[in-house]
Amino acid sequence: MEGWTDFYVAEVGGAAALAGLLVVAISINVAKIMSFPHLPGRAAQTLVVVGGSLVLSSLALFPGQPLFVFGGEALIVGALVGVSGLFQYYSARRVRKLGDPLVWIVAPLVTTAIFAIPEIIGGALLVAGEASGLYWIATGIILSFLASLQNGWVLLIEILR
């Protein structure tokens, strides 16, 4: 993990700050969010994704940790976030009404996949002894920030249009 410490320290700080901002965005518009059956789950899933980045970046900072152990942690975190995204997808399908945009159902699944797939691939590569898995994991974390920011925009601004 030599050479990656600064990256993961920055990602822990970024993920914590983004999670805090998302909580504020949700709390400001909680009544409006609750008025749309699909949005409470989308808000929760956004927090799960950015929380996954926070947890994974924190785990990367454990001193002396072998790469294959971190790979296993990435597999577990990626899989947990991925499974939570599938649950949210099925929940959104249940509350969908005729005429609701398809993106209301697909967005939480895409947000989750943006994080979970690179983490699972990266974790598997690290477990297999391939250090290139670190780049997959880093990519997933960065993409999770972008997806979470987009969902934060929806929860804070777009919901009021």
Short mmCIF file of the C-alpha atoms (twelve columns), coordinates in Angstrom:
data_MODEL
# 
_entry.id   MODEL 
# 
loop_
_atom_site.group_PDB 
_atom_site.id 
_atom_site.type_symbol 
_atom_site.label_atom_id 
_atom_site.label_alt_id 
_atom_site.label_comp_id 
_atom_site.label_asym_id 
_atom_site.label_seq_id 
_atom_site.Cartn_x 
_atom_site.Cartn_y 
_atom_site.Cartn_z 
_atom_site.pdbx_PDB_model_num 
ATOM 1   C CA . MET A 1   0.000   0.000   0.000   1 
ATOM 2   C CA . GLU A 2   3.050   2.198   -0.088  1 
ATOM 3   C CA . GLY A 3   2.341   5.345   -2.044  1 
ATOM 4   C CA . TRP A 4   -1.427  5.149   -1.486  1 
ATOM 5   C CA . THR A 5   -1.649  6.554   2.037   1 
ATOM 6   C CA . ASP A 6   -2.126  10.178  0.988   1 
ATOM 7   C CA . PHE A 7   -4.854  9.184   -1.457  1 
ATOM 8   C CA . TYR A 8   -6.820  7.255   1.165   1 
ATOM 9   C CA . VAL A 9   -6.374  9.972   3.809   1 
ATOM 10  C CA . ALA A 10  -7.839  12.459  1.315   1 
ATOM 11  C CA . GLU A 11  -10.680 10.070  0.451   1 
ATOM 12  C CA . VAL A 12  -11.594 9.522   4.104   1 
ATOM 13  C CA . GLY A 13  -11.870 13.286  4.589   1 
ATOM 14  C CA . GLY A 14  -13.787 13.745  1.355   1 
ATOM 15  C CA . ALA A 15  -16.197 10.919  2.085   1 
ATOM 16  C CA . ALA A 16  -16.862 12.162  5.623   1 
ATOM 17  C CA . ALA A 17  -17.501 15.704  4.400   1 
ATOM 18  C CA . LEU A 18  -19.751 14.511  1.587   1 
ATOM 19  C CA . ALA A 19  -21.714 12.261  3.946   1 
ATOM 20  C CA . GLY A 20  -22.263 15.235  6.257   1 
ATOM 21  C CA . LEU A 21  -23.429 17.434  3.401   1 
ATOM 22  C CA . LEU A 22  -25.821 14.735  2.216   1 
ATOM 23  C CA . VAL A 23  -27.312 14.409  5.701   1 
ATOM 24  C CA . VAL A 24  -27.883 18.179  5.737   1 
ATOM 25  C CA . ALA A 25  -29.430 18.091  2.244   1 
ATOM 26  C CA . ILE A 26  -31.754 15.288  3.302   1 
ATOM 27  C CA . SER A 27  -32.732 16.993  6.560   1 
ATOM 28  C CA . ILE A 28  -33.482 20.305  4.813   1 
ATOM 29  C CA . ASN A 29  -35.901 18.631  2.394   1 
ATOM 30  C CA . VAL A 30  -37.071 15.660  4.442   1 
ATOM 31  C CA . ALA A 31  -40.794 16.484  4.073   1 
ATOM 32  C CA . LYS A 32  -40.477 16.859  0.306   1 
ATOM 33  C CA . ILE A 33  -38.333 13.690  0.047   1 
ATOM 34  C CA . MET A 34  -40.929 11.731  2.003   1 
ATOM 35  C CA . SER A 35  -43.662 12.907  -0.391  1 
ATOM 36  C CA . PHE A 36  -42.093 10.895  -3.231  1 
ATOM 37  C CA . PRO A 37  -42.247 7.128   -2.525  1 
ATOM 38  C CA . HIS A 38  -38.967 6.405   -4.324  1 
ATOM 39  C CA . LEU A 39  -36.838 9.199   -2.822  1 
ATOM 40  C CA . PRO A 40  -36.347 8.030   0.789   1 
ATOM 41  C CA . GLY A 41  -34.683 4.884   -0.537  1 
ATOM 42  C CA . ARG A 42  -32.613 6.854   -3.017  1 
ATOM 43  C CA . ALA A 43  -31.437 9.132   -0.206  1 
ATOM 44  C CA . ALA A 44  -30.566 6.130   1.950   1 
ATOM 45  C CA . GLN A 45  -28.734 4.402   -0.882  1 
ATOM 46  C CA . THR A 46  -26.709 7.536   -1.568  1 
ATOM 47  C CA . LEU A 47  -25.586 7.528   2.062   1 
ATOM 48  C CA . VAL A 48  -24.763 3.812   1.851   1 
ATOM 49  C CA . VAL A 49  -22.571 4.394   -1.222  1 
ATOM 50  C CA . VAL A 50  -20.637 7.299   0.264   1 
ATOM 51  C CA . GLY A 51  -20.469 5.380   3.557   1 
ATOM 52  C CA . GLY A 52  -18.929 2.462   1.658   1 
ATOM 53  C CA . SER A 53  -16.241 4.811   0.356   1 
ATOM 54  C CA . LEU A 54  -15.624 6.107   3.856   1 
ATOM 55  C CA . VAL A 55  -15.325 2.616   5.345   1 
ATOM 56  C CA . LEU A 56  -13.147 1.256   2.545   1 
ATOM 57  C CA . SER A 57  -10.808 4.256   2.617   1 
ATOM 58  C CA . SER A 58  -10.529 3.896   6.394   1 
ATOM 59  C CA . LEU A 59  -9.717  0.190   6.096   1 
ATOM 60  C CA . ALA A 60  -6.985  1.014   3.570   1 
ATOM 61  C CA . LEU A 61  -5.199  3.026   6.247   1 
ATOM 62  C CA . PHE A 62  -4.673  0.078   8.615   1 
ATOM 63  C CA . PRO A 63  -0.886  -0.092  9.011   1 
ATOM 64  C CA . GLY A 64  0.991   -3.142  7.778   1 
ATOM 65  C CA . GLN A 65  -2.076  -4.682  6.176   1 
ATOM 66  C CA . PRO A 66  -1.262  -7.120  3.369   1 
ATOM 67  C CA . LEU A 67  -2.816  -6.312  -0.014  1 
ATOM 68  C CA . PHE A 68  -4.795  -9.555  -0.135  1 
ATOM 69  C CA . VAL A 69  -6.456  -8.669  3.196   1 
ATOM 70  C CA . PHE A 70  -7.429  -5.246  1.903   1 
ATOM 71  C CA . GLY A 71  -8.678  -6.998  -1.234  1 
ATOM 72  C CA . GLY A 72  -10.939 -9.164  0.894   1 
ATOM 73  C CA . GLU A 73  -12.222 -6.092  2.693   1 
ATOM 74  C CA . ALA A 74  -12.932 -4.407  -0.647  1 
ATOM 75  C CA . LEU A 75  -14.819 -7.500  -1.813  1 
ATOM 76  C CA . ILE A 76  -16.943 -7.502  1.336   1 
ATOM 77  C CA . VAL A 77  -17.691 -3.763  1.302   1 
ATOM 78  C CA . GLY A 78  -18.420 -3.810  -2.435  1 
ATOM 79  C CA . ALA A 79  -20.707 -6.817  -2.087  1 
ATOM 80  C CA . LEU A 80  -22.602 -5.326  0.875   1 
ATOM 81  C CA . VAL A 81  -23.161 -2.039  -0.931  1 
ATOM 82  C CA . GLY A 82  -24.135 -3.940  -4.093  1 
ATOM 83  C CA . VAL A 83  -26.693 -6.082  -2.247  1 
ATOM 84  C CA . SER A 84  -28.161 -3.003  -0.568  1 
ATOM 85  C CA . GLY A 85  -28.527 -1.447  -4.016  1 
ATOM 86  C CA . LEU A 86  -30.424 -4.473  -5.271  1 
ATOM 87  C CA . PHE A 87  -32.787 -4.260  -2.297  1 
ATOM 88  C CA . GLN A 88  -33.354 -0.569  -3.033  1 
ATOM 89  C CA . TYR A 89  -33.972 -1.324  -6.710  1 
ATOM 90  C CA . TYR A 90  -36.666 -3.872  -5.880  1 
ATOM 91  C CA . SER A 91  -38.176 -1.536  -3.299  1 
ATOM 92  C CA . ALA A 92  -38.345 1.275   -5.870  1 
ATOM 93  C CA . ARG A 93  -40.011 -1.079  -8.360  1 
ATOM 94  C CA . ARG A 94  -42.703 -1.920  -5.809  1 
ATOM 95  C CA . VAL A 95  -43.664 1.726   -5.238  1 
ATOM 96  C CA . ARG A 96  -43.421 2.773   -8.879  1 
ATOM 97  C CA . LYS A 97  -46.613 4.097   -10.378 1 
ATOM 98  C CA . LEU A 98  -47.575 3.989   -14.027 1 
ATOM 99  C CA . GLY A 99  -46.042 7.003   -15.689 1 
ATOM 100 C CA . ASP A 100 -43.205 7.476   -13.198 1 
ATOM 101 C CA . PRO A 101 -39.912 7.996   -15.021 1 
ATOM 102 C CA . LEU A 102 -37.822 4.839   -15.319 1 
ATOM 103 C CA . VAL A 103 -34.791 6.773   -14.051 1 
ATOM 104 C CA . TRP A 104 -36.421 6.877   -10.595 1 
ATOM 105 C CA . ILE A 105 -35.920 3.130   -10.387 1 
ATOM 106 C CA . VAL A 106 -32.657 2.813   -12.254 1 
ATOM 107 C CA . ALA A 107 -30.748 5.692   -10.614 1 
ATOM 108 C CA . PRO A 108 -30.166 3.999   -7.220  1 
ATOM 109 C CA . LEU A 109 -29.008 0.822   -8.941  1 
ATOM 110 C CA . VAL A 110 -26.591 2.725   -11.186 1 
ATOM 111 C CA . THR A 111 -25.279 4.735   -8.226  1 
ATOM 112 C CA . THR A 112 -24.603 1.504   -6.389  1 
ATOM 113 C CA . ALA A 113 -23.022 -0.248  -9.368  1 
ATOM 114 C CA . ILE A 114 -20.667 2.692   -9.946  1 
ATOM 115 C CA . PHE A 115 -19.139 1.932   -6.545  1 
ATOM 116 C CA . ALA A 116 -19.667 -1.790  -6.079  1 
ATOM 117 C CA . ILE A 117 -18.411 -3.162  -9.400  1 
ATOM 118 C CA . PRO A 118 -14.947 -1.529  -9.330  1 
ATOM 119 C CA . GLU A 119 -14.553 -2.435  -5.647  1 
ATOM 120 C CA . ILE A 120 -15.401 -6.077  -6.295  1 
ATOM 121 C CA . ILE A 121 -13.100 -6.255  -9.327  1 
ATOM 122 C CA . GLY A 122 -10.307 -4.468  -7.454  1 
ATOM 123 C CA . GLY A 123 -10.762 -6.635  -4.387  1 
ATOM 124 C CA . ALA A 124 -10.649 -9.822  -6.456  1 
ATOM 125 C CA . LEU A 125 -7.480  -8.643  -8.190  1 
ATOM 126 C CA . LEU A 126 -5.804  -7.880  -4.858  1 
ATOM 127 C CA . VAL A 127 -6.805  -11.242 -3.418  1 
ATOM 128 C CA . ALA A 128 -5.279  -12.830 -6.544  1 
ATOM 129 C CA . GLY A 129 -2.027  -10.938 -5.935  1 
ATOM 130 C CA . GLU A 130 -2.475  -8.239  -8.577  1 
ATOM 131 C CA . ALA A 131 -1.623  -4.792  -7.192  1 
ATOM 132 C CA . SER A 132 -3.520  -3.218  -10.107 1 
ATOM 133 C CA . GLY A 133 -6.647  -3.815  -8.028  1 
ATOM 134 C CA . LEU A 134 -5.762  -0.657  -6.102  1 
ATOM 135 C CA . TYR A 135 -6.528  1.400   -9.216  1 
ATOM 136 C CA . TRP A 136 -9.942  -0.234  -9.587  1 
ATOM 137 C CA . ILE A 137 -10.761 0.495   -5.956  1 
ATOM 138 C CA . ALA A 138 -9.602  4.110   -6.268  1 
ATOM 139 C CA . THR A 139 -11.713 4.536   -9.400  1 
ATOM 140 C CA . GLY A 140 -14.793 3.180   -7.621  1 
ATOM 141 C CA . ILE A 141 -14.315 5.572   -4.722  1 
ATOM 142 C CA . ILE A 142 -13.929 8.579   -7.001  1 
ATOM 143 C CA . LEU A 143 -16.959 7.554   -9.074  1 
ATOM 144 C CA . SER A 144 -18.990 7.082   -5.888  1 
ATOM 145 C CA . PHE A 145 -18.299 10.709  -4.994  1 
ATOM 146 C CA . LEU A 146 -19.543 11.861  -8.390  1 
ATOM 147 C CA . ALA A 147 -22.676 9.726   -8.153  1 
ATOM 148 C CA . SER A 148 -23.337 10.877  -4.588  1 
ATOM 149 C CA . LEU A 149 -22.924 14.516  -5.578  1 
ATOM 150 C CA . GLN A 150 -25.416 14.043  -8.395  1 
ATOM 151 C CA . ASN A 151 -27.917 12.422  -6.040  1 
ATOM 152 C CA . GLY A 152 -27.276 15.174  -3.495  1 
ATOM 153 C CA . TRP A 153 -28.168 17.726  -6.168  1 
ATOM 154 C CA . VAL A 154 -31.441 15.923  -6.794  1 
ATOM 155 C CA . LEU A 155 -32.243 15.754  -3.069  1 
ATOM 156 C CA . LEU A 156 -31.370 19.403  -2.445  1 
ATOM 157 C CA . ILE A 157 -32.244 21.316  -5.622  1 
ATOM 158 C CA . GLU A 158 -34.136 19.282  -8.225  1 
ATOM 159 C CA . ILE A 159 -36.726 18.157  -5.700  1 
ATOM 160 C CA . LEU A 160 -37.861 21.772  -5.338  1 
ATOM 161 C CA . ARG A 161 -38.573 22.326  -9.043  1 
# 
